[in-house]
């Protein structure tokens, strides 16, 4: 039997890159995927590919996390509760790099958008989806870590700080929920992967020799599946297969 049969997961940033690759891999393992992204055209392409591969029928939820309000999150929770009896996990994959610049030169609107996507969105999605997560026999919430969040580095200010705070949030949730719930929380640091996000950060780099998103999906499947029930509060560095 496939490892994710009869499980339902919400994946953000599902239209491209790692989010797309993990969504397709989860569907091949039998999961129903709720595809969340702001790019409707690319979401529809992922939806179509899952259907063409005879995976469980996915769902599309268009949402721009950079401008989402509390009402948008409450509406999402209501819509999901109306369609799905439980939620077996979330992959917080969506991220905004922004412009690499000296910290004291940041435009505050720019700063706010980076924090909104990278930090506030994972918190609010986890919060509003908690009732559905609690109904699952087991649930796994995955944050996305980054090496830049482990030590301050010039010009990476807002993005790096959002990632450091995200790991701290994951560890706090893991510690709080370990005793009274069946929900586990971990972070994945995917490392250097050939994505548009990587190209935006390093435009002069040749992506041809980099690890592809499809090469790292096994770690995600493992952490979303019941194979990882004893793993909680960890930051996992992905090594390509």
N, C-alpha and C positions, 0 to 999 in steps of 0.2 A: 504494500500500500504506500502511496505517496506520503511524504512526511508532513504535509500541511493540509491533508484532506479534511474538509468540513470546517476549516478555520477561515476567519475573515480578518483582513488587515487593512489599515489605512496607511497609504504611503504618500508623503508629500514630495514635491519635486519629481513627480512620476512621469513627466512628459519626455525626459531626455536623460542621458548620462547614466549615472549609477541608479537613480530612481527608476528609470525605464528598465534597465537590466534586471534589477531585483524584482520589479513587478512581474516581468515575464517569467523569471525563474520561479517565483512563488506560485504563479498560476500553473506552471508545469508540475509543481508539487501538490496541486490540488486545492490551492487556496482561492477564495474569492477576494479580489483586490478592489479597494476603493481608491481610485486614481485622483489625486488632488494636485492641481497645478493651475497657473494662470493662463497657460498656452492651450487653448481649447483644440486647435488644429492638431497639435502633437499628441494631446491626450486621446483624441479620437483615433489617431494612428496606432497608439499602443492598445487601445480597446479593440480595434479591428484585428490586430495581430494575435491577441489572446484568443479571440473568437475563432480566427483561422486555424489556430493550433488546438482547437477544441477544449480550451480551458474553461473553468467555471465562468459564467457570465459576470464580467466586472461591472463596476459602477464608476461614473465620471462625476467629479465634484469640482467645477471650476471655481477658483478662489485666488485672489491676489493677496498674499499674506502681508505685503508691505503696506497696504492700506486698510486691512481688515479691522473692523470695530468689534466691541464685545457682542453686539447684536449679531454680527456675522458668525461669531463662534457659537452663540446660543442657537442660532438657526441651523447651523451645521449639526449640532448635537441632536436637535429635534428631528431633523431630516434623517439622520442615521438611525435614531431610535425607532422611527417609523418604518424603516426598511430592513433593519437587521436586529435579530434578537440579542446578539452578543458581539463584542469586538475582541478578537484574540491578540491584538497588538497594533502598535503604531511604529512606523519608521519615520523619524524626523530627519528627512534628507534634504529638504529645500534649504538653500542658503543664498545669501547676498554678500558678495565680496566688497563691492563699493570701490572707491578709488584709494589706492595706496598713497598716503600723504602724511606729512608731519601732523601729529595729534592736535597741536594747538591751532592748526589751520582748518580743521574740519568745519564744514558747514553743518549747522545743527540739524537741519532737515535731513541731510544725508546721513548723519550719525543716527538719527532716530529710525530711519528706514532699515539700516543694518541691524540695529537692536530689535526692531519689530519683527523682522523675518527670522533672525538667527537665535533670538533669546525669548522674546515675548510669545511668539507663535508656538514653539514647542511647549511652553508652560501652559498657555491657554488651551491648546488642543488636548493636552493630557488632562487638564482640569475638567473641561466640559465632556470629555469622553470617559471619564472615570466611572460613571455608573454602568456604561456598557462593558468596559473592561472588567469591572467587578463581577459581572454576571457570567464571565467565562470560567471554565474549570481551570484553565491556566492562561496567562497573558504575558506578553513580552513587549516592552517599550524600549525602542532603540534610539538613542541620540547619536548625532554625528560629531565626532571629535576631530581635532586637527593639531598637528605638531606645533603650530604657531601659538596655540593656546597654553602650551606648557611653559613657555618662557617668553617674556616680552622681547619684541623685535621691532626695530625702527620701521616706521611707515605702515605697519600692519595693525595699528592701534585698535580701531573699532571692531574689525573682524576678529582679531586675536582675542580681545577681551570678551567678545560675545561667546567664543568657543570655550574659553576658560570658565566663564560663568555657566555655560551649558553643562560642562562636565561636573561642576559643583552641584548644580541642580539635580542632575542624574543621581549623584551619590547621596544627596539629601533624601530624594524620593525613595531610593533603594533602602536606605536605613529606616525611614519612617514606615515603609510598607512591608518590610520583610516579615514581621510577626503576624500582622492581622489580615493580610491579603495574599492572594495567589498571583500577584502581579510582580514581575521582576523588571529591573531597569538596568540597562547597560549602555555604554557608548562604543561606537566603532570608529576607529581612525583608518580610513581607507588607504591612506598613503598617496603616492604619486600615481594618478590614474589619468588616462587620456580622455578628458572631458572638456566641454566648452568653458567650464569654470576654471580649469587648469590653464587653458589657453589665455583666458582673460588675465590671469595672474602672471603668466610667463609667456607673453606674446611672441618672444623670439625663440622659443623652444620648439624643437621638432617633435611632434607627438607620435611619430611613426614607431619609435622604439619604446614607448611607454606601455605599461600594463593597461589592458582594456577593461571597461566595466564588467564585461561578461566573465572575466578571469577571476573576479573576487566575490562572486555572488554566493559561493558555498558558505562563507563565514556568516553571511546574513541569514541564509536558510537555517543554518545550525542554531543561531541565536534566537530566531523566531520560532523554531520548532521545540517540541518537548524534549529534544536531546539535551537542551541546555537548562533544565529546570534548576540545577544547583549553581548556576552562574548568575550572580547578582551584584550590582555595584561596581562592575569592572569596566576599565577602558581597554578595549581589545584592538591591537594593531594588526591590520590585515596583511598577510603575506600572500602574494599571488600563488596559485596552484602550479 
